[in-house]
Amino acid sequence: MAYEINKGADRPPQVRGVIGMDYLGLLIRWVIGIVVAGGVAAVFVPIPGWMIFLACGGGIYGLYLSFVRRSAQHGAGGYARQQARKKLPGIITVRKDSVYRNLRKN
């Protein structure tokens, strides 16, 4: 089964509704994490395998839907903008009053 990748010359890649490489990479990492967690749970937790399989499938499907919604809402570069916004300081502290005095002179 081949998945179509809709990509024009000036467009970001779009796979099954997930737009942009940031979201695709993050989705792949989360899916791998869910599968690994399901495998660990299958070994250490005494519940039937089909329940773990359904839980992993439901988690992956819900994750996929959330990434489709977020990529449609924020666009291809929305994740990068969100990460850059986290790095900005919340408050800029000015400890010297010379900044304000220079503003009045100009």
C-alpha positions, 0 to 999 in steps of 0.5 A: 500500500503506497501513501500519496505524498502531496507536495508541490514545488513551493508547498510543505509535504502533506501526508494524510492530512498532517501538514509539514515536516515538524508535525510528521516527525513529531507524529512518528516519534510519538507513534514509536513511543506508544508502540514501545510502551505497549510492548513493555506493557505487554510484558510486564502488565498481566492484561490480555494482548488484545486490550493492549493492542486496542489501547495502542491503536486508540492512542495512535488514532487519537494522536493522529487526529490531534496532529491533523487538527493542529496542523490544519489550524496552525499551518506547516510552521506552527510547531516551530513558531510555538517552540520559538515562542517558548524561548522568549522571555516572559518579562524583560527586567531593566535594572538601570534607569539610563534606558528611560533617560535616553528615551526622553532625550531622543 
